[in-house]
Amino acid sequence: MAVHLSFLLIFTGLAGSHSITTVSKVSVKHGDEITIPCLYDSRYINNVKYVCKGYYWSSCSTEIRTDSQNSSRKFSISDDKIQNIFTVTIKDVTNKDDDDYWCVVEGNEGSDDGKYFHLSPTGATPSVSVDRQEITGFKGDNINIKCYYRNDGVMKWCKLDRSCVTGSSGSIDGTGVTISREWTSVSTVTMSGLRTESSGWYSCDKEDFQMPVHVTVTDRPTTTTSSLTTVSASTVNHNPVSADQALTTVQGELQSPSHHVKSFGIRLSVIFVVMVTLFIWFIFKRHKQRKVESSATITAEGEVRYMRNTSGEPEVSCGERCVVATLAAIWM
């Protein structure tokens, strides 16, 4: 069987399989899902892409196609014609999915082009794995990817259809790459100074196994609007105050010295008028009382009676009480 496979791989290579690039072998834990990237030549942009399952390409069974509207519970496929790559996702991996697969594009002249990969499910720790297959970073920033592997040995960080960094440091497409080994089975890949060209599919490589990882580099969100708002607010008011403080300020302005002077003047004027009125009333009363005392013949009209209280003081008449009460009310 190995001879047949070797012969088949050689044959597909002669047939132009170099136009398709993908991983060669992936290890997946039971119940997980895996996304496999398949890069293709630009001349295949408008061609149908599909994934088939089986050892022999000539007899493999098609699992899903880009031109098929039928959805599959197990497989899903998408085609990015800008990046010239289609991806297939295999869900809920089980032992039944342990098989050989092919990334295939239909040929322009009836001859299809494909590349082989093997899926190896496991109930234990996968040979190579990552925390997540999708990671996003901003231009100029750094990102870290942890690669886990089961056996000791050299780990590489590779970009599909590009070069690999094997040692502790290097670069891919102008982006710095460092690989630091934390434990026996864990290595951290750091990509520094991210650029637009840094976007793409990479893989943690360990011996025959790979785990693909997609890196997306985007522009950092601008904060121009918020900055302008902050500057405007700072220009208008360098010392913002609360609503309570603003209310206190308004009340203070209403109770300014000029306001007090005006209010006091009005009260004083009213009191002066009342006092003049009271003085005139008092003079008139005294005059009337003297007139009554000097004329004994007009007792009915001029009789003034005094009622004394227990303390011996004369009781104040209604007129006096009313005036005093009026003065008190005005002053308050």
Secondary structure, DSSP 8 states (H G I E B T S, - for coil): -HHHHHHHHHHHHHTTGGGEE--SEEEEETT--EEEEEEE-GGGTTS-EEEEESSSGGG-EEEEETT-----SSEEEEEETTTTEEEEEE-S--GGG-EEEEEEE--TTS--EEEEEEEEEESS--SEEES-SEEEEETT--EEEEEEESS-S-EEEEETTS-EE-SSEEEETTEEEEEEEEETTEEEEEEES--GGG-EEEEEEETTEEEEEEEEEE-----HHHHHHHHHHHHH-SS---HHHHHHHHHHHHTSHHHHHHHHHHHHHHHHHHHHHHHHHHHHHHHHHHHHHH-TT-HHHH-----B-TTS-B---HHHHHHHHHHHHHH-
